[in-house]
Amino acid sequence: MTTDVYHAVGKRKRAIAQVWVRPADGNTRTVNGKTLQEYFSRDSLVAAVEEPLTVTSTLDRVSVIARTHGGGIAGQAGALRLGIARALEKMDETLRGQLRTAGLLTRDARSKERKKYGMAGARKRYQFSKR
């Protein structure tokens, strides 16, 4: 007996998350071999990652296994959130409307603006001296 496994990729800033979702009892949620609470120590990040599952009421019906790399912990959480939403959409097309209205299928394209030459940062300038 083989169960279907749905794969999707999510990106946010410099972080990339590969996600595998399969219909199961819903106990398994691992990221890089650790549980969600171990990997994302803040409750707000865990809630953000589980948002696609709570919106679609599939929290106890699917198992999630993910691999993330790049970026910081918050960027990885955002990438994982998008990856889970995309995988759920592949698993069940009827969930697309719920995920779309919640804004979970849109990639957050915001990233760090590059530093320009002659400036202290992306927008900040060095102090101007008139004399």
N, C-alpha and C positions, 0 to 999 in steps of 0.2 A: 504494500500500500504506500503510495507516494502522496505527500501533501504538496500543494502548490506553494512556491516561494516567489514573492514579488520583490524585485530589486529596483531601487531608485537612488539618484544622487542629488544631494542638496548642497548649495554653496551660499556662503555669507562672508563678506569681507575677504580674507585670505584663507578661510577655513573651508574644508571639503568633507562631506560626510557621505559614506556609502551605507545604504540601509537595506536590510532584508527583512521583510514582513511576511509572516505566515499565519494562517488561521490556527489557533491553538487555545490553550487554557488562559493565556494572558499573564502568566507568572514571570516569564522570561523577558527582561529588558536589560540588555547588556550593551555597554559602549567600551570598546577596546578591552574586552575581557573583564570589565568591572560592572557592578550594578550602577543604575542611574544615580542613586544617592551617593555612592562612593565617588563616581567620576565628577558629577556636578554637585559640589558640596552645598551650594546655595539652593534654598527651596524655590526661589523665583525662577532659576534656570530649569529645575526639574519640572515645574509647572508649565514653563514655556515649551519644553520638549514634549510633554504629554498633552498639550493643547489639541493637536489634531485628533488624538484618540478620545478625548473627552467631548469634543464638538460632535464627533460622529458616533458616540456611545459604543465604541469598540475597545474600551480600556481593558475589559476582562475577556475579550474574544480573540486577540491577536498577540503574537510574540514578536518582539523587535530585537534584532541583532544589528549593531552598527559598528562601523570603523571610521574614526575621524582623524584628521591630521591638519596641520597648518593653523595659523591664526591663534587667537586666544580662546579662553574658555567660553566667553559669551558669544563669540562668533561661531564656535563649534556648536553651541546650543541652537543658534539660529539656523545653521546649516542642517542640523539633525531634524529640527522641526519641519523644514521644507522637504527634506528627504522622506520623512514619515508620511507627510501629507501626499506627496507624489506616489508613494508606494501604495497607500490606501486607495488612491484613485485608480491605480492599475488593478488592484484587487477587486474593487466593486465600483463600477461606473456610476451607480446611483448616488454615491457619496460626493460626487463632484460639486453639486449645487451647494451643499452644506459647507464644504471646504472653501469654495469660491466666495460665498457670502461672508465667511469669517476672515477672508483675506489670507488664507494659508497657502494658496497655490502661487502667490506672487513672490518672486525673488526680490529681496531687499537689496537694491543695487547700490546703496550708500557704502562708500568706502573712504579710507583716509585720503585726503587731498595731498598731493605731493608738495614738498618744500621747493620754493623757487630760489634761484640764485640772488644774492644781494639782499635777502630777507632772513629774518630770524626763524620763521616757520612758513607755513603755507600762506598765511595772510598777514601775520605780525611783521612789522618793519623794525629795523634798528632805530634807535632814538635819533631824531633830526636835530642837528646843531646849526643854528643860524650863523653864529660867529665862532 
